[in-house]
């Protein structure tokens, strides 16, 4: 688990306290990631300001990534010349600043029954509106070999995935949630263990592609693909949001992207200067696609 420097922590605390900071002075990767997660917002296109827009997700991010339980106390502690391990315990989840999770595992969802093996016993995951399954013993959780594992980037879309089942009608899907992010390592370990392919269902913007490339593709390159529906350019042209493009100044190394469909999606995004949220498909239900 990485440790935040005092200077970075002080800037984060300023944002947490409602201040706006010059984006040009916040070039560290952590600020770019917070922007991509829509936890920070950048005003303007060039010399803009960064401000915090989601304090709950901000606090959760610091706990999961840096084991910081109280940012204010963390900064106060680092400003001291000498501090003990017991002091670190007080401001973090353990004395070595490594996150402790109450549960290993991750959430799964489905809109039709899915045959699985759990601890060497056959069972069926039944879809129930408003109820997800939490898989704790994921090391002994094996889905039907015909299933495609679909990773859903946004929590709301994971909740209402049955509204979008038409776009997955050619698959036998089992959906997993990217949130809570503290479970991500377990998801990757599990995906490496099972033979099923992985399909990433994220936002159709630069941040969504960045999440896919850095959190999934780099770990399971041979079995992962990015879900791109038919008529993608038309969808972005008609329903795309310019702010999803203007607010995302991420550098994507296209030379490292081998999926031609993803390269084409990047071209479309730059051409129309728009991004498309994955939640758009909820608005059309299971009638004809937009």
N, C-alpha and C positions, 0 to 999 in steps of 0.2 A: 504494500500500500504506500503510495507516494505521500510525501509530507509537503504541505504548502509552505512557501517562503513567507516571511513576515510581510514583505512589500506587497505580494499578491493578496495575502489575507486581508491586509489593511484596505486595499482597493475593493475587495469583495464586501467588506464590512461597510464601506461607504455606500455601495450600491444597496446593501441590505437595509441601510438606514434611510433610504429614499433619495440619496444624492444621484446626480447625473454626471457621468464622467466622459471625457473626450475619448471617442472610440480609437482615434489614432494613437493613443498612449496605452491602449490595452490590447496588445498584439499576441499575448500568450495564448497557447492552445486552449486553455481552460475557458477563456472568454469567447473564443470562437465556438467551442462546443456548447456553451450555455446559450449562445445565439441560435445555433442549429436546433437546440432542444426547445426553442421558444420560451426560455426562462428569462432571457434578456431580450430587450428590443432596441434596435438602433434607429434613431431619428435621422432623416436626411440620407442622401446617397453617398456623399464623400466624407466631409469633415463633420460627421454626425456625433450624437451623444448616445451613450448606452444607459439604459435604465432598467430596473428590475420590474418584471410584470407578473411573476408568479413566485411569491415568497415560499409557498408550501413546497413546490417542486425544487426550489433553490435549496431549502433546508435538507430535503431528502437527498438531493444530489451530493451535498457535502458529507452527509452521513454515509452514503453508499460508497463514494469514491475516495474520501479522505478520512472517514471515521471521525468527523468533527461534529460533536454533539451541540456545542455552543460556540458560535463563531466569535462573539464578543469576548468571551473568556479565553478562547484560543489566542486571539490577538494580544490580549492583556498578558497572558503567560509568556508568549514569545518575546514580548518587549522587556521582560526581565532578563538580567544577565545570567542568573542561575535558577534552575527549576528542577524539581525532582520527578521521579517516575509517578509518584502518587499525585502530583499536580497534573500530569498528563491524563491519568485515569479520570480525574474530575472533569476534564473538558473533552474527552474522547471516549470511544466505546471500549478501549483497552489501553494498556500502558505502552504499547508499541505502535499505536495509531493504526491498527489493522481492524477492519470492520468485523463485527460479530453479528451474524444473522440468526434470528430466532428459528427460522425454518430454511432448510435447503429445498430445492425443487422449484416448480413453476406452475403456472396456470395453463389449462387447456380448455378448449371450448369446441362445440360441434353443433350442427343443426340437423344431423341425422345420426342414427346409432353407428358407433364405430367399434369393431371387434379389436380387443387388445389382450395382451398377456401381462399380468401383473403378479410378480412373485411366483411365477411358474403356474399360475392359474388363469384359465380363460375367463374373461368377463366382457361386458359390453358397456361402453360409455353412452349413457342416454342423455339426449339434449333436454334440458329443462329451462324455460325462460327465467332469466334472472339468477341462475345458478351456474357457477363454473366448477370445474374439477381442479383440485390442487394435487399435483403428483409429487409426493415426497420421496418415495423409493424409485426415483427415475432410473437408477442403474438396473432395475428389474422391470422396467416398463417398456413393452415392445408392442407397437401398433401393428395392425394388419399390414402386410408387406405391400399391399396395393394402395395404401394411403400416401398422399403427399402432405408433408408437414408445411403448413402455411403460417409464416410469422407475421403477425399483425402489429404494425408500428404504434398505432394510437389506441389508447384504452377505450375510447368511445366506440370505435369501429369494432373492437373485439367484443364489446358488449352487444352490439346490434348486428353481428355478422350474418344472422339469418336473413336480414333485409337485402343482402347482396349475394345470395346464393346462386343467382342466375349466372353471375360472371365466373363462377367456379363449377358450373354444371358439367364440364368435361373432366372434372377431377373427383377423387374420393378424398376430401380434405379433412385434416385434423388441425385445428387452429391453436397456436401458442401465442402468448402475449409477451411483448418486449418489456412490459412493466410488471412488477417493480424491477427496476434496473439492477438491483442487487442480486437478482437471480440469473443474470445473463451468463455467467460462467457455467452454471449448471446446464443451461440450455445448450451451450456449445459442446460441453462434454457429452451430453445425451445425443445430440445430432451426429457426433463423431462415432458413437457406439452403434447406431441403428443404420440399416441400409436404405431407408426411405429418403427420397429427394426432398430438398428444402426449397420453398418458393417464398420470396419476400414480398409482402404486400405493404408498401409504405406510401408516403406522399410522393407525388410526381413532381419533385423539385430538387434543387441541388442538395439541400439538407437531407432529403430522403435517400438520395443516391449515396451521399457521404456516409450515412448510417449503415446502409447495406454493405458498402465496400469495406468499411473499417471494423464493423462489429460482426459481420457474418461471412462475407466472401473471402476475407483474408484467412479465416480459420477453416472453412469447409469449401474450398474453391471448386472441387470437382462435382459437388452435388447441389450447389446453390444457383438459383437464377432469380432475376428480378421480374416480378409480375408487371407486365405492360398490357393493358387491354387493347382490343381492336379500336381503330380510329383514334389513336392517341393524339395526333396533331389536331384533329377537329375538336376533341374534348378540351384540350388546352386553349385552343383559339377561342372557343365559345365560353367556357366556364372557368378558365384560368384566372388567377388573381395576380396582378402586377406586384403587389406588396410581397408576395411569396418569392419574387425574383429580386426586387430592389433591396430587400432586407437581408439577403443571403449572399455575402461576398466570400464564398468559400472557394478555395483553389482545388480543383479536381484534376488530377493527372490522368488525362485520357489515354496516355501511353500505357498506363497500367491497367486499363479496363479492356478486357478481352471480349466481353459480350457485345456483339454488334448492335443488339437492340438497345442496350443501355447507352452506347455511344450515340445512336440515333435519337434517343430521348433527350440527351444533353443538347444535341443540335436543335431540336424542336424548342426546348426551353429557352435557349439563347435567341432563337429566331423570333419568338413571340414575346420574349421578356416577361414570361408568366410562369407561375407554378400552380399545381393543382392538388388540393387536399384530397386524401383518399376517402374522406367522409362524403364526398360528392355522390358516391354510389348509393348512399342511404336514401337520398332524396328521390331516387327513381324506383325504389322498391325492387320488385322482381318482375316489373313490366318490361317493355322494351328498353334497352340501354339507351342513354343519351346519344 
